[in-house]
Amino acid sequence: MITLYEFALSGNCHKVRLLLSLLGLDYQSIAINGGERQHKAEAFIEKNPFGQVPVLTDGEVTIRDSLAILVYLARQYGDEHWLPNQAAALAEVTEWLATAANEVALGPNRLRLHYKFGRPIDLDDAERITSNLLSILQARLKQHDWLAGAQASIADIAVYPYIALAPEGKIDLAPYPALIAWMHRIQALPAYVGMPGMWTAK
């Protein structure tokens, strides 16, 4: 049985829930109580020494970090389009995984943490990173339906949640129509699941 340890309002946890649903995988969700700091308790630290969610277990396998979990699920249970084998195509997906871990985390994610949860951040830096990121995504998606390859891949799943949650970070997505069209395509995927606060078509 696959088990996902998660926070309900985490975009990183959502990307794992989304891929699990798109792959049609049954799993058990275990909500971790952040207010009680369950993710810092000794029992959880044994699963992830960084004390962070999500963590996924699959039989004897335990994986920390949302992007590592996406890689595992795509390779273990998905078709090749989710995570290609061919070197150049695999590198293209990996580029966007790195973007999710860097620019998306440092831009839209931090703005959401600030405005929704009150976390202090360097606001100017987060806004600068976000503006540059959205411009790059817009340019890419004007020419391509998906971030990497001809079908949805874990590149899209990795980047999507904190872009869709951007309104909670006071980010206006209206100037980026190709980005909005891409979110439409993701939300139209069979077995798509969202979460509270995500952008949806008016």
Secondary structure, DSSP 8 states (H G I E B T S, - for coil): -EEEEE-TT-HHHHHHHHHHHHTT--EEEEE--TTTTGGGSHHHHTT-TT--S-EEEETTEEEESHHHHHHHHHHHHS-GGGS--SHHHHHHHHHHHHHIIIIIIIIIIHHHHHHHH-----HHHHHHHHHHHHHHHHHHHHH-SSSSSSS--HHHHHHHHHHHTGGGGT---TT-HHHHHHHHHHHTSTT----TT-----
